[in-house]
Amino acid sequence: MQKEFYRNLLDNLFEGVYFVDAQHRIVFWNKAAEEITGFSAQELLGKPMWEHLFLYIGSRGPEPMGLCLLQQSLREGRLLQEDLYIQHKAGYRVPVSLRVGPLRDSRGLKGAVGIFKDNSRELAHMQKLRELQERGFFDPLTQMANRQYMELNLQSRLYEKKRYGWPFGVLHVKVQRFGRIQEVFGQKVADEVVKLVARTLLFHLRPFDVAGRWAQDELVAIVVNVNEAKLKSIAQRVATLLKEPAHTGADILKVEVSVGATLALANDTVSSLVNRASKLSP
């Protein structure tokens, strides 16, 4: 019963999990591992850890790394981590973050455990940041797009709205009493508050939405392919998440944030759209 409980627990994780014995044979391969790699447990159980399953992309091209990392972890008796690529069963490569560590019991080494997750979203975010930096559209404090980039993006979306009717909405997020925070806690804490709000907004938007810093205490997000109900739901979720107290070093602040949202209209300008969103916060 206990064994089945833990098996079900591992099968319900979002991360891929596998166990190998002391001879490097795969003895467990969970559901997430099947989904990320395309290989079923039935195909892999009892077989040696496939050397070419985890690849490292170096200057010489793809190099087998998964088995090497496993062997190193067993040899050194410690947890190791590496950003690699999975060779999917269908032939393409999936970026993953892999952690491998030895498994021991009272009688000694039993094998190893590997845990990996799809890193596609994180890599896409980092690529977007690099592109923003290279083009001068980067806000260094929040690690997101600056106002110039957001204005250009909004202009493009409005053009698409007029020509093709493609719907999109705007979220406007403003830190309330920002001047008071600066006065009482100082600029460093005020900056930390803006960074916290920015991260919360970024992590709870969809991967294809865009967010940037609009002003010192204001952020704007462009939310595409939404109707009014969906946009309102996203705005409410962001507002709810930002109601929690903010931990900024030694200080714990109750940060008040207004979140306004509006769908773009065919006759909107960038200014009219953002201004309307800023006035529609609850």
C-alpha positions, -999 to +999 in steps of 0.1 A: +000+000+000+028+024+009+047+016-022+016+023-044+011+056-025+046+069-034+043+057-069+011+076-074+026+107-057+056+106-081+033+101-111+014+133-102+045+155-102+051+179-131+088+171-131+101+139-148+115+115-122+135+083-128+153+058-107+183+036-118+198+007-099+236+003-092+240-012-127+225+020-143+193+001-153+161+022-152+137+008-126+112+037-124+100+063-150+071+085-140+043+099-161+059+134-165+091+117-178+069+100-204+053+132-214+085+152-216+105+126-235+079+107-255+093+074-242+069+052-221+080+034-189+073+001-207+099+010-233+127+019-208+122-002-176+150-027-171+172-012-198+205+006-191+203+044-189+205+055-225+237+075-231+222+097-258+189+106-240+204+137-222+226+158-244+249+188-237+251+213-266+287+226-266+310+242-291+314+208-308+277+202-311+255+177-292+275+156-267+261+127-245+260+139-209+232+121-190+252+089-182+283+109-175+265+130-150+249+099-134+283+082-131+299+113-116+271+117-091+275+080-080+313+083-079+313+115-058+282+107-038+266+141-042+238+158-060+247+173-094+228+197-117+231+206-153+211+223-180+208+198-209+186+187-238+164+157-240+165+138-272+127+133-277+114+101-292+100+121-321+135+134-329+135+170-316+153+183-286+137+197-254+157+219-231+156+205-195+172+212-162+184+179-147+194+170-111+210+136-103+218+122-069+228+089-053+203+067-035+215+049-004+200+027+024+214+011+055+232-015+033+249+011+010+244+024-025+212+014-042+214+035-073+205+070-083+175+093-088+171+118-116+147+147-117+142+169-147+118+196-159+111+212-193+131+244-194+115+258-226+097+287-210+127+298-190+149+297-220+124+316-241+123+343-214+160+346-212+162+348-250+136+376-249+157+395-223+189+392-244+170+406-274+157+435-254+191+443-241+207+442-275+180+465-290+180+490-261+145+481-249+155+467-215+147+480-180+175+468-158+157+471-125+127+449-133+144+427-159+116+434-183+108+456-214+110+494-210+084+519-220+098+525-255+094+488-264+059+487-249+048+517-269+061+502-301+044+469-293+011+486-285+013+505-318+017+472-337-012+456-318-034+485-325-026+483-362-034+446-362-066+453-344-078+479-370-067+458-400-075+422-389-097+426-359-074+407-336-084+412-300-061+422-272-063+439-238-041+459-215-034+456-178-021+486-159-005+479-126+004+508-102+021+507-068+001+529-045+017+554-022+051+548-039+064+582-028+056+573+008+075+540+006+105+559-008+103+585+020+099+560+049+119+530+038+143+545+012+150+540-025+164+505-021+133+491-005+111+510-030+131+494-059+126+460-043+088+466-042+087+474-079+108+443-087+085+421-066+054+434-084+072+430-118+081+394-111+046+385-099+031+400-130+056+383-153+053+348-137+015+349-139+010+360-174+009+336-203+042+330-222+030+349-253+018+380-234+042+409-230+049+431-199+071+461-193+078+490-170+058+521-180+069+545-153+087+545-120+058+529-102+037+516-131+038+484-152+018+476-183+010+442-198-003+434-233-027+404-232-035+389-266-063+368-279-087+375-250-123+385-245-136+407-217-143+378-193-108+363-197-091+396-194-110+404-162-101+369-148-064+375-155-065+410-139-083+396-108-057+369-104-028+393-106-045+417-081-052+388-057-015+376-058-003+412-052-024+415-020+001+394+000+026+412+022+059+420+005+091+407+021+120+431+012+150+420+031+144+428+068+112+448+060+077+433+056+055+458+038+018+458+030+021+468-007-011+483-022-014+478-059-041+489-083-048+467-114-068+481-142-078+463-174-094+471-207-099+457-242-085+477-271-109+495-293-106+501-330-102+538-326-077+537-297-043+553-296-015+541-273-023+569-248-060+565-248-057+527-243-032+529-214-050+559-198-084+540-199-068+509-183-053+530-155-087+544-146-105+511-145-088+496-115-113+485-088 
